[in-house]
Amino acid sequence: MFGLMSLCLLVALSQHQPVRSAEHEEVAKHAIKLHRGKGAAEGSQRKQWLLDSCRKLSALLRQKNVVLNKLKNAIKVVEKNVALSTEEKLFQVHTFEIFQKELNESENSVFQAIHGLHRALQGDYKDVVNMKESSHQRLEALREAAIKEEREYLELLAAEKHQVEALKYMQHQNKSLSMLDEILEDVRKAADRLEEEIEEHAFDDNKSVRGVNIEAVLRVEEDDNDSERNLSRREVEDNLGLSMLIDSQNNQYILTKPRDSTIPRADHHFIKDIVTVVMLSLPCGWLCTVIGLPNMFGYIICGVLLGPSGLNSIKSIVQVETLGEFGVFFTLFIVGLEFSPEKLQKIWKISLQGPCCMTLLMIICGLIWGHLLQIRPTQSIFVSTCLSLSSTPLVSRFLATGARGGDKEGDVDYSSVLLGMLVMQDVQLGLFIAVMPTLIQLGDSSYDSVIMETLRIGLLIGRILFSLAAVLLICLFVKTFIIGPYYRKLHAEGKGNKEILVLGLSAFIFFMLTVTEVLDISMELGCFLAGTLISSQGHIVTEEVMSCIEPIRDFLTIIFFASIGLHVFPTFVIYELTFLVFLTLAVVIMKFVLAALVLSVLLPKGSQHVKWIISSGLAQVSEFSFVLGSRARRAGIISREVYLLILSVTTLSLLLAPVLWKAAIMKCVPKQEKRLNT
């Protein structure tokens, strides 16, 4: 009682604290007038209300203590009652305990509210940081209260289940069970044990883990105009947990692993998204083919129409993008099939030195422009490296049906050089992703720490080079001892049944992908190496594998290019069209010129004419700039405006790439090869 009166006195004193500042601040005057009222009569009424409220609170707390004692006695009586079954005792005791927790939590909420009022009155209304901290504390308290209430609700559900079991037990005692009832009772007990075994308690296990935050989310049911259908499906949606959750940051979530794993589930949002993408990709791709553009642009247009900038009908964007990544994996596997080790041995120096020189020159140019425009060095390095990458899937599509140059003795096969340089850029992508955390710290470091961070980057580069050497040794071992017997076994088991062959090839692709991922190298490199290892078994094997994998590659590639369209925003491009066109042309011309200069030094004199074709294939910006840009924006390396500029320049450069490629082919490829390319 003394503690309660102290709290009441604390509240009363807190009301008088702001009076001193009323002489200086008009806002404080108004707040105090609203809080205390005008005149002595209103002040006395306020004090009387405060005293009455304290008396009521004191009476409620005394009543709560009386009820708690009665509940304790009731629990003892139930436990000693031999007439009740075990299920009935468990239900009644569980119900009493829940009521006890409810009373205690209600009391704690009252004192937390008083403590929050005291803390708010002591704070400075001009200090935004203090107000923000107080708001954060209240938010955390509300989240904890919501968690406790959710737990109590689940306990009530469990108590209700125990009550049902107790009623069933009483019914079983009053009548004899048939054989079928006994069997069903045994099945019920086995099902209960199964649910207890497979339940992970993921919420309770991860609630106290460091870095885990409690968030408030909205649960959205199926958006359907038919309200009757919503009502009929609500129970099913609740049980299956297939509703969409939206947090306060407008991120949307779907179920990944249900509590009850015994019931099969399907994400109908994802199914609808894939069906819609495939159906709309057909007319879009066909239209681009009719007007002479690569059909991949039709798939990108499909993504634009269905994405956030269009109809906004795609709900599972992350899932669609994830499935599209498999299109990149299988595309690079096909590229590896066409890129034999013999060709790799001929042009490995150009493939290794060319991308490194181009990236270095792009970074130097970026730092110069950044210095002139007063841009941070870290941002200049990132943007330059991001723009130096070129699209491997796009160029692979260009070369898919084209002829291969270099048939004459002494000539260099431009397709092999181009693909080799693109694969090396994929390796650089993995290296850059590994260096990005250090680049973030580098931007906020002093001069002394910059030297240390530079050393760390050097160590990272050394580790990547070591990983590349390990990958090459693994490839040599696989080629010598494993791939031959493995494929012969697949071929023997897959006669008349391509399922085993496709499954075995996919498993090998994913094995090489996992190897490069474990070694912190680009996963795309593992897929490419898997293709080169298969191609080492001969032309007949390559043709057979190609016929099995190409249909899978084609379908997944459609999803991949459609996922690119999801991140294209035509309205932003239209608003800044003149500037973006100028910027895109500047980037494409710069990459084309730098590639031509580097290849002029690296290519033999007799093959200088192919440098224009290779340069045209490297002039666009890789779609992986979307990934790098999103990571850099989250990390604070680049701003929102720079991120949108990177997306727009990448998109426009990809649209410009077919025109530049056809112009280079028309100019530099002999007439006989032109016919094959067309």
URFEN-V887797 format. One record per helix or strand of 3 or more residues. SS is the DSSP state (H for helix, E for strand). FROM is the first residue (numbers start at 1). LEN is the number of residues. Records with the same first field share a line. If there is no record, write none. Layout:
SS: FROM-LEN  FROM-LEN
//
This chain:
H: 2-16  20-4  26-11  39-42  86-37  128-47  179-20  202-6  227-14  268-23  295-12  317-22  341-32  377-12  392-9  414-30  447-47  498-21  523-13  539-27  570-6  577-26  605-14  625-11  640-29  671-7
E: 217-4  244-4
//
